[in-house]
């Protein structure tokens, strides 16, 4: 997890939402943009910005939680509660409330966060159960903040709920929203690579991430930031091949895959005066699958037309 330009803006938004009393937000965008990792990053950064904020990550994925009892069992399991399988639906909801309340009351923002990943898979009934859980925390003098993160269908879900007369759910959890972007300029690529360049990996070893691949080059001043112009140019080429105009949008998945590919390719060439040839960069960007993802996106856009 690194700080990226999109995650930095996301943290600012989340700080605003929590400090102004909101009860939830939707964060949506295309797959592979890095929404999940950005959310984990910002939740770990919150103590440095506003203080302790308890949170639970609840991955929905493709599973359909068929009952209230199973749903709250799943949430309790994600919280690593040792009694997550015991009791009725009401017992499990009460158990979650008892887990959340004392933690929320210790937070300077008087809130606990449920980070629901792949939230576009939630049904109306799931959201009603979350509304009930939120009401129970309200009655105890604190707040449940539901951070609903998912694909672009999540924005459509908000509209559907309004059409179905469920404005109460929208008003509670979905008024705040953020469309999560990809990397959109060479400067943003440079910022990401600077973060990778200065990250210690594995954690606690004191070894900088690129030193795992090209230690001699790094010890003589090589920086991943030097790769930014060539990497941005290679992504621009793929963007044009797919028929898009304007500046490319790069999901973090493909940027990270390209960087890892480049570093793996450079291992056998490591030396103090390392020179990275453009052909290596172009091949690794091509191998990342970025062009295939753009063609799939073009097909979706064309079918919509």
C-alpha positions as YAML, in Angstrom:
chain: A
units: angstrom
residues:
- id: 1
  name: UNK
  ca: [0.00, 0.00, 0.00]
- id: 2
  name: UNK
  ca: [1.46, 3.35, -1.05]
- id: 3
  name: UNK
  ca: [0.18, 6.89, -1.10]
- id: 4
  name: UNK
  ca: [-0.99, 7.82, -4.60]
- id: 5
  name: UNK
  ca: [-2.56, 11.07, -5.88]
- id: 6
  name: UNK
  ca: [-6.07, 9.48, -5.92]
- id: 7
  name: UNK
  ca: [-5.67, 7.99, -2.42]
- id: 8
  name: UNK
  ca: [-4.40, 11.32, -1.07]
- id: 9
  name: UNK
  ca: [-7.57, 13.05, -2.29]
- id: 10
  name: UNK
  ca: [-9.65, 10.16, -0.98]
- id: 11
  name: UNK
  ca: [-8.16, 10.64, 2.50]
- id: 12
  name: UNK
  ca: [-9.08, 14.33, 2.43]
- id: 13
  name: UNK
  ca: [-12.67, 13.44, 1.51]
- id: 14
  name: UNK
  ca: [-12.91, 10.75, 4.19]
- id: 15
  name: UNK
  ca: [-11.57, 13.14, 6.82]
- id: 16
  name: UNK
  ca: [-14.21, 15.69, 5.83]
- id: 17
  name: UNK
  ca: [-17.00, 13.11, 5.91]
- id: 18
  name: UNK
  ca: [-16.05, 11.83, 9.36]
- id: 19
  name: UNK
  ca: [-15.50, 15.23, 10.93]
- id: 20
  name: UNK
  ca: [-18.78, 16.71, 9.65]
- id: 21
  name: UNK
  ca: [-21.05, 14.00, 11.04]
- id: 22
  name: UNK
  ca: [-21.85, 11.99, 7.91]
- id: 23
  name: UNK
  ca: [-23.08, 8.40, 8.32]
- id: 24
  name: UNK
  ca: [-21.76, 6.96, 5.08]
- id: 25
  name: UNK
  ca: [-20.49, 7.44, 1.55]
- id: 26
  name: UNK
  ca: [-20.21, 5.59, -1.74]
- id: 27
  name: UNK
  ca: [-16.88, 5.28, -3.54]
- id: 28
  name: UNK
  ca: [-17.10, 3.79, -7.01]
- id: 29
  name: UNK
  ca: [-15.17, 3.26, -10.22]
- id: 30
  name: UNK
  ca: [-14.05, 0.75, -12.82]
- id: 31
  name: UNK
  ca: [-12.28, -2.45, -11.73]
- id: 32
  name: UNK
  ca: [-8.50, -2.42, -11.13]
- id: 33
  name: UNK
  ca: [-8.31, 1.25, -10.19]
- id: 34
  name: UNK
  ca: [-7.02, 0.40, -6.72]
- id: 35
  name: UNK
  ca: [-10.10, 1.34, -4.68]
- id: 36
  name: UNK
  ca: [-9.72, -1.47, -2.12]
- id: 37
  name: UNK
  ca: [-6.04, -0.88, -1.38]
- id: 38
  name: UNK
  ca: [-6.57, 2.89, -1.30]
- id: 39
  name: UNK
  ca: [-9.36, 2.40, 1.24]
- id: 40
  name: UNK
  ca: [-7.17, 0.20, 3.42]
- id: 41
  name: UNK
  ca: [-4.38, 2.76, 3.18]
- id: 42
  name: UNK
  ca: [-6.56, 5.70, 4.21]
- id: 43
  name: UNK
  ca: [-8.11, 3.77, 7.12]
- id: 44
  name: UNK
  ca: [-4.63, 3.05, 8.46]
- id: 45
  name: UNK
  ca: [-3.73, 6.74, 8.01]
- id: 46
  name: UNK
  ca: [-6.77, 8.14, 9.86]
- id: 47
  name: UNK
  ca: [-5.10, 7.97, 13.31]
- id: 48
  name: UNK
  ca: [-2.43, 10.36, 12.06]
- id: 49
  name: UNK
  ca: [-5.04, 12.79, 10.72]
- id: 50
  name: UNK
  ca: [-7.95, 12.73, 13.19]
- id: 51
  name: UNK
  ca: [-7.09, 10.10, 15.79]
- id: 52
  name: UNK
  ca: [-8.37, 6.61, 16.57]
- id: 53
  name: UNK
  ca: [-11.23, 5.41, 14.37]
- id: 54
  name: UNK
  ca: [-12.29, 1.74, 14.70]
- id: 55
  name: UNK
  ca: [-13.07, -0.05, 11.45]
- id: 56
  name: UNK
  ca: [-14.06, -3.43, 10.04]
- id: 57
  name: UNK
  ca: [-13.47, -4.52, 6.45]
- id: 58
  name: UNK
  ca: [-16.41, -6.58, 5.18]
- id: 59
  name: UNK
  ca: [-15.81, -8.14, 1.73]
- id: 60
  name: UNK
  ca: [-19.09, -8.98, 0.02]
- id: 61
  name: UNK
  ca: [-17.59, -10.33, -3.24]
- id: 62
  name: UNK
  ca: [-20.00, -12.65, -5.08]
- id: 63
  name: UNK
  ca: [-21.53, -14.21, -2.00]
- id: 64
  name: UNK
  ca: [-25.16, -13.53, -1.35]
- id: 65
  name: UNK
  ca: [-25.85, -13.41, 2.38]
- id: 66
  name: UNK
  ca: [-29.34, -14.92, 2.39]
- id: 67
  name: UNK
  ca: [-30.51, -13.95, 5.86]
- id: 68
  name: UNK
  ca: [-30.04, -11.31, 8.52]
- id: 69
  name: UNK
  ca: [-28.56, -13.98, 10.78]
- id: 70
  name: UNK
  ca: [-25.93, -14.97, 8.21]
- id: 71
  name: UNK
  ca: [-25.20, -11.37, 7.30]
- id: 72
  name: UNK
  ca: [-24.36, -10.31, 10.84]
- id: 73
  name: UNK
  ca: [-22.45, -13.56, 11.34]
- id: 74
  name: UNK
  ca: [-20.31, -12.55, 8.36]
- id: 75
  name: UNK
  ca: [-19.72, -9.04, 9.75]
- id: 76
  name: UNK
  ca: [-18.82, -10.43, 13.20]
- id: 77
  name: UNK
  ca: [-16.45, -12.93, 11.60]
- id: 78
  name: UNK
  ca: [-14.74, -10.05, 9.76]
- id: 79
  name: UNK
  ca: [-14.37, -8.33, 13.16]
- id: 80
  name: UNK
  ca: [-12.78, -11.58, 14.46]
- id: 81
  name: UNK
  ca: [-15.41, -11.84, 17.19]
- id: 82
  name: UNK
  ca: [-15.02, -15.19, 18.91]
- id: 83
  name: UNK
  ca: [-18.81, -15.71, 19.24]
- id: 84
  name: UNK
  ca: [-19.68, -14.83, 15.65]
- id: 85
  name: UNK
  ca: [-21.62, -18.08, 15.05]
- id: 86
  name: UNK
  ca: [-23.81, -18.02, 18.16]
- id: 87
  name: UNK
  ca: [-27.43, -16.96, 18.57]
- id: 88
  name: UNK
  ca: [-30.27, -15.55, 16.51]
- id: 89
  name: UNK
  ca: [-30.15, -12.67, 14.06]
- id: 90
  name: UNK
  ca: [-31.03, -10.29, 16.88]
- id: 91
  name: UNK
  ca: [-28.34, -11.76, 19.12]
- id: 92
  name: UNK
  ca: [-25.72, -11.27, 16.44]
- id: 93
  name: UNK
  ca: [-26.80, -7.73, 15.67]
- id: 94
  name: UNK
  ca: [-26.71, -6.93, 19.40]
- id: 95
  name: UNK
  ca: [-23.26, -8.52, 19.63]
- id: 96
  name: UNK
  ca: [-22.04, -6.31, 16.78]
- id: 97
  name: UNK
  ca: [-23.50, -3.25, 18.51]
- id: 98
  name: UNK
  ca: [-21.75, -4.16, 21.76]
- id: 99
  name: UNK
  ca: [-18.48, -4.58, 19.84]
- id: 100
  name: UNK
  ca: [-18.80, -1.26, 18.02]
- id: 101
  name: UNK
  ca: [-20.19, 1.10, 20.67]
- id: 102
  name: UNK
  ca: [-17.31, 1.23, 23.19]
- id: 103
  name: UNK
  ca: [-14.81, 1.60, 20.35]
- id: 104
  name: UNK
  ca: [-16.82, 4.35, 18.63]
- id: 105
  name: UNK
  ca: [-17.16, 6.25, 21.92]
- id: 106
  name: UNK
  ca: [-13.36, 6.29, 22.28]
- id: 107
  name: UNK
  ca: [-12.96, 7.91, 18.85]
- id: 108
  name: UNK
  ca: [-12.65, 11.71, 18.59]
- id: 109
  name: UNK
  ca: [-15.23, 11.59, 15.80]
- id: 110
  name: UNK
  ca: [-17.57, 9.37, 17.85]
- id: 111
  name: UNK
  ca: [-17.84, 6.85, 15.01]
- id: 112
  name: UNK
  ca: [-16.96, 3.35, 13.85]
- id: 113
  name: UNK
  ca: [-16.45, 2.55, 10.16]
- id: 114
  name: UNK
  ca: [-17.80, -0.46, 8.28]
- id: 115
  name: UNK
  ca: [-15.81, -0.68, 5.05]
- id: 116
  name: UNK
  ca: [-18.06, -2.73, 2.75]
- id: 117
  name: UNK
  ca: [-16.00, -3.89, -0.25]
- id: 118
  name: UNK
  ca: [-17.75, -4.76, -3.54]
- id: 119
  name: UNK
  ca: [-20.76, -2.92, -2.12]
- id: 120
  name: UNK
  ca: [-22.55, -2.92, -5.51]
- id: 121
  name: UNK
  ca: [-23.46, -6.55, -4.63]
- id: 122
  name: UNK
  ca: [-25.51, -5.46, -1.60]
- id: 123
  name: UNK
  ca: [-29.27, -5.86, -1.86]
- id: 124
  name: UNK
  ca: [-31.90, -3.45, -0.56]
- id: 125
  name: UNK
  ca: [-32.39, -5.81, 2.39]
- id: 126
  name: UNK
  ca: [-28.71, -5.69, 3.33]
- id: 127
  name: UNK
  ca: [-28.89, -1.90, 3.40]
- id: 128
  name: UNK
  ca: [-32.00, -2.02, 5.60]
- id: 129
  name: UNK
  ca: [-30.11, -4.25, 8.07]
- id: 130
  name: UNK
  ca: [-27.23, -1.78, 8.08]
- id: 131
  name: UNK
  ca: [-29.73, 1.03, 8.68]
- id: 132
  name: UNK
  ca: [-31.06, -0.86, 11.71]
- id: 133
  name: UNK
  ca: [-27.53, -1.35, 13.02]
- id: 134
  name: UNK
  ca: [-26.85, 2.35, 12.53]
- id: 135
  name: UNK
  ca: [-30.00, 3.27, 14.44]
- id: 136
  name: UNK
  ca: [-28.84, 1.14, 17.36]
- id: 137
  name: UNK
  ca: [-25.53, 2.99, 17.53]
- id: 138
  name: UNK
  ca: [-27.36, 6.33, 17.29]
- id: 139
  name: UNK
  ca: [-29.43, 5.30, 20.32]
- id: 140
  name: UNK
  ca: [-26.20, 4.64, 22.23]
- id: 141
  name: UNK
  ca: [-24.77, 8.07, 21.49]
- id: 142
  name: UNK
  ca: [-22.36, 7.25, 18.68]
- id: 143
  name: UNK
  ca: [-22.33, 6.74, 14.92]
- id: 144
  name: UNK
  ca: [-21.94, 3.95, 12.36]
- id: 145
  name: UNK
  ca: [-20.24, 5.15, 9.17]
- id: 146
  name: UNK
  ca: [-20.82, 2.78, 6.24]
- id: 147
  name: UNK
  ca: [-18.12, 3.23, 3.61]
- id: 148
  name: UNK
  ca: [-19.58, 1.52, 0.54]
- id: 149
  name: UNK
  ca: [-16.87, 0.81, -2.02]
- id: 150
  name: UNK
  ca: [-17.57, -0.88, -5.34]
- id: 151
  name: UNK
  ca: [-17.88, -0.71, -9.09]
- id: 152
  name: UNK
  ca: [-19.70, 1.97, -11.06]
- id: 153
  name: UNK
  ca: [-23.01, 0.11, -10.60]
- id: 154
  name: UNK
  ca: [-23.00, 1.48, -7.07]
- id: 155
  name: UNK
  ca: [-23.95, 4.90, -8.43]
- id: 156
  name: UNK
  ca: [-26.84, 3.26, -10.31]
- id: 157
  name: UNK
  ca: [-27.86, 1.52, -7.06]
- id: 158
  name: UNK
  ca: [-28.24, 4.90, -5.40]
- id: 159
  name: UNK
  ca: [-30.60, 6.04, -8.16]
- id: 160
  name: UNK
  ca: [-32.57, 2.78, -7.92]
- id: 161
  name: UNK
  ca: [-33.08, 3.20, -4.19]
- id: 162
  name: UNK
  ca: [-34.50, 6.69, -4.73]
- id: 163
  name: UNK
  ca: [-36.85, 5.35, -7.42]
- id: 164
  name: UNK
  ca: [-38.00, 2.59, -5.02]
- id: 165
  name: UNK
  ca: [-38.84, 5.09, -2.31]
- id: 166
  name: UNK
  ca: [-35.89, 4.18, -0.09]
- id: 167
  name: UNK
  ca: [-34.62, 7.74, 0.34]
- id: 168
  name: UNK
  ca: [-33.95, 7.03, 4.01]
- id: 169
  name: UNK
  ca: [-31.12, 4.64, 3.09]
- id: 170
  name: UNK
  ca: [-29.72, 7.08, 0.52]
- id: 171
  name: UNK
  ca: [-29.93, 9.95, 3.00]
- id: 172
  name: UNK
  ca: [-28.12, 7.94, 5.65]
- id: 173
  name: UNK
  ca: [-25.36, 6.20, 3.69]
- id: 174
  name: UNK
  ca: [-25.13, 7.58, 0.14]
- id: 175
  name: UNK
  ca: [-25.33, 11.37, 0.13]
- id: 176
  name: UNK
  ca: [-21.55, 11.62, 0.11]
- id: 177
  name: UNK
  ca: [-19.89, 10.11, -2.93]
- id: 178
  name: UNK
  ca: [-16.58, 9.91, -4.74]
- id: 179
  name: UNK
  ca: [-15.82, 8.59, -8.20]
- id: 180
  name: UNK
  ca: [-12.38, 7.05, -7.72]
- id: 181
  name: UNK
  ca: [-10.00, 7.95, -10.57]
- id: 182
  name: UNK
  ca: [-6.97, 6.30, -12.08]
- id: 183
  name: UNK
  ca: [-3.53, 7.86, -12.64]
- id: 184
  name: UNK
  ca: [-3.98, 10.73, -15.09]
- id: 185
  name: UNK
  ca: [-0.64, 12.43, -15.80]
- id: 186
  name: UNK
  ca: [3.09, 11.88, -15.99]
- id: 187
  name: UNK
  ca: [3.45, 13.87, -12.76]
- id: 188
  name: UNK
  ca: [1.14, 11.42, -11.00]
- id: 189
  name: UNK
  ca: [3.18, 8.48, -12.32]
- id: 190
  name: UNK
  ca: [6.29, 10.19, -10.95]
- id: 191
  name: UNK
  ca: [4.61, 10.65, -7.56]
- id: 192
  name: UNK
  ca: [3.64, 6.97, -7.43]
- id: 193
  name: UNK
  ca: [7.13, 5.83, -8.43]
- id: 194
  name: UNK
  ca: [8.66, 8.11, -5.77]
- id: 195
  name: UNK
  ca: [6.49, 6.34, -3.19]
- id: 196
  name: UNK
  ca: [7.55, 2.90, -4.45]
- id: 197
  name: UNK
  ca: [11.17, 4.07, -4.51]
- id: 198
  name: UNK
  ca: [11.09, 5.07, -0.83]
- id: 199
  name: UNK
  ca: [9.03, 2.14, 0.49]
- id: 200
  name: UNK
  ca: [10.77, -0.38, 2.74]
- id: 201
  name: UNK
  ca: [9.99, -3.92, 1.58]
- id: 202
  name: UNK
  ca: [9.75, -6.42, 3.16]
- id: 203
  name: UNK
  ca: [8.55, -4.35, 6.11]
- id: 204
  name: UNK
  ca: [11.04, -3.99, 8.91]
- id: 205
  name: UNK
  ca: [14.07, -4.98, 6.84]
- id: 206
  name: UNK
  ca: [15.31, -1.51, 6.02]
- id: 207
  name: UNK
  ca: [15.57, -2.55, 2.35]
- id: 208
  name: UNK
  ca: [14.07, -0.16, -0.17]
- id: 209
  name: UNK
  ca: [11.67, -1.80, -2.62]
- id: 210
  name: UNK
  ca: [13.79, -1.36, -5.81]
- id: 211
  name: UNK
  ca: [16.87, -2.70, -3.99]
- id: 212
  name: UNK
  ca: [15.24, -6.14, -4.06]
- id: 213
  name: UNK
  ca: [15.80, -6.08, -7.84]
- id: 214
  name: UNK
  ca: [18.70, -3.75, -8.70]
- id: 215
  name: UNK
  ca: [20.72, -3.16, -5.49]
- id: 216
  name: UNK
  ca: [23.86, -2.01, -7.27]
- id: 217
  name: UNK
  ca: [22.00, 0.59, -9.32]
- id: 218
  name: UNK
  ca: [20.08, 1.87, -6.29]
- id: 219
  name: UNK
  ca: [23.25, 2.17, -4.22]
- id: 220
  name: UNK
  ca: [24.68, 4.38, -6.97]
- id: 221
  name: UNK
  ca: [21.68, 6.71, -7.17]
- id: 222
  name: UNK
  ca: [19.19, 4.98, -9.47]
- id: 223
  name: UNK
  ca: [15.60, 6.08, -8.74]
- id: 224
  name: UNK
  ca: [12.34, 4.69, -10.08]
- id: 225
  name: UNK
  ca: [11.29, 8.25, -10.84]
- id: 226
  name: UNK
  ca: [13.67, 8.15, -13.81]
- id: 227
  name: UNK
  ca: [11.29, 5.67, -15.47]
- id: 228
  name: UNK
  ca: [8.26, 7.98, -15.40]
- id: 229
  name: UNK
  ca: [8.53, 9.67, -18.82]
- id: 230
  name: UNK
  ca: [9.09, 6.40, -20.67]
- id: 231
  name: UNK
  ca: [6.34, 4.57, -18.74]
- id: 232
  name: UNK
  ca: [3.84, 7.39, -19.32]
- id: 233
  name: UNK
  ca: [4.71, 7.41, -23.03]
- id: 234
  name: UNK
  ca: [4.20, 3.64, -23.29]
- id: 235
  name: UNK
  ca: [0.75, 3.91, -21.69]
- id: 236
  name: UNK
  ca: [-0.13, 6.77, -24.03]
- id: 237
  name: UNK
  ca: [0.73, 4.54, -26.98]
- id: 238
  name: UNK
  ca: [-1.54, 1.75, -25.74]
- id: 239
  name: UNK
  ca: [-4.32, 4.30, -25.04]
- id: 240
  name: UNK
  ca: [-4.19, 5.51, -28.64]
- id: 241
  name: UNK
  ca: [-4.09, 1.95, -29.99]
- id: 242
  name: UNK
  ca: [-7.41, 1.30, -28.22]
- id: 243
  name: UNK
  ca: [-8.96, 4.27, -30.00]
- id: 244
  name: UNK
  ca: [-9.13, 6.72, -27.11]
- id: 245
  name: UNK
  ca: [-8.21, 10.41, -27.31]
- id: 246
  name: UNK
  ca: [-7.03, 12.84, -24.66]
- id: 247
  name: UNK
  ca: [-4.77, 11.89, -21.76]
- id: 248
  name: UNK
  ca: [-4.69, 8.24, -20.68]
- id: 249
  name: UNK
  ca: [-6.24, 7.00, -17.46]
- id: 250
  name: UNK
  ca: [-4.12, 4.26, -15.86]
- id: 251
  name: UNK
  ca: [-5.61, 1.95, -13.20]
- id: 252
  name: UNK
  ca: [-3.09, 1.27, -10.41]
- id: 253
  name: UNK
  ca: [-3.20, -2.47, -11.14]
- id: 254
  name: UNK
  ca: [-1.63, -1.99, -14.58]
- id: 255
  name: UNK
  ca: [0.86, 0.63, -13.41]
- id: 256
  name: UNK
  ca: [2.03, -1.68, -10.60]
- id: 257
  name: UNK
  ca: [2.14, -4.71, -12.92]
- id: 258
  name: UNK
  ca: [4.21, -2.76, -15.44]
- id: 259
  name: UNK
  ca: [6.66, -1.52, -12.79]
- id: 260
  name: UNK
  ca: [7.10, -5.01, -11.34]
- id: 261
  name: UNK
  ca: [7.67, -6.38, -14.84]
- id: 262
  name: UNK
  ca: [10.29, -3.74, -15.57]
- id: 263
  name: UNK
  ca: [12.16, -4.42, -12.32]
- id: 264
  name: UNK
  ca: [12.11, -8.18, -12.88]
- id: 265
  name: UNK
  ca: [13.49, -7.62, -16.39]
- id: 266
  name: UNK
  ca: [16.33, -5.48, -15.02]
- id: 267
  name: UNK
  ca: [17.58, -7.98, -12.43]
- id: 268
  name: UNK
  ca: [20.09, -9.60, -14.79]
- id: 269
  name: UNK
  ca: [21.36, -6.20, -15.97]
- id: 270
  name: UNK
  ca: [21.96, -4.71, -12.51]
- id: 271
  name: UNK
  ca: [25.10, -2.56, -12.36]
- id: 272
  name: UNK
  ca: [26.13, 0.82, -10.91]
- id: 273
  name: UNK
  ca: [25.42, 2.72, -14.16]
- id: 274
  name: UNK
  ca: [22.13, 1.08, -15.10]
- id: 275
  name: UNK
  ca: [20.47, 2.23, -18.33]
- id: 276
  name: UNK
  ca: [16.82, 1.27, -18.89]
- id: 277
  name: UNK
  ca: [15.96, 0.98, -22.56]
- id: 278
  name: UNK
  ca: [12.56, 2.08, -23.81]
- id: 279
  name: UNK
  ca: [11.91, -1.28, -25.42]
- id: 280
  name: UNK
  ca: [11.96, -2.98, -22.00]
- id: 281
  name: UNK
  ca: [9.40, -0.50, -20.67]
- id: 282
  name: UNK
  ca: [7.15, -0.84, -23.72]
- id: 283
  name: UNK
  ca: [7.18, -4.64, -23.52]
- id: 284
  name: UNK
  ca: [6.27, -4.62, -19.82]
- id: 285
  name: UNK
  ca: [3.43, -2.12, -20.28]
- id: 286
  name: UNK
  ca: [2.15, -4.27, -23.14]
- id: 287
  name: UNK
  ca: [2.38, -7.42, -21.00]
- id: 288
  name: UNK
  ca: [0.42, -5.79, -18.14]
- id: 289
  name: UNK
  ca: [-2.90, -6.33, -19.96]
- id: 290
  name: UNK
  ca: [-3.71, -2.62, -20.12]
- id: 291
  name: UNK
  ca: [-4.52, -2.62, -23.84]
- id: 292
  name: UNK
  ca: [-6.87, -5.62, -23.44]
- id: 293
  name: UNK
  ca: [-8.69, -3.81, -20.61]
- id: 294
  name: UNK
  ca: [-9.13, -0.73, -22.80]
- id: 295
  name: UNK
  ca: [-10.52, -2.78, -25.67]
- id: 296
  name: UNK
  ca: [-13.00, -4.38, -23.29]
- id: 297
  name: UNK
  ca: [-13.98, -0.90, -22.11]
- id: 298
  name: UNK
  ca: [-14.41, 0.25, -25.70]
- id: 299
  name: UNK
  ca: [-16.69, -2.71, -26.35]
- id: 300
  name: UNK
  ca: [-18.86, -1.75, -23.37]
- id: 301
  name: UNK
  ca: [-19.03, 1.87, -24.51]
- id: 302
  name: UNK
  ca: [-19.90, 0.81, -28.07]
- id: 303
  name: UNK
  ca: [-22.65, -1.55, -26.88]
- id: 304
  name: UNK
  ca: [-24.11, 1.31, -24.81]
- id: 305
  name: UNK
  ca: [-24.25, 3.48, -27.90]
...
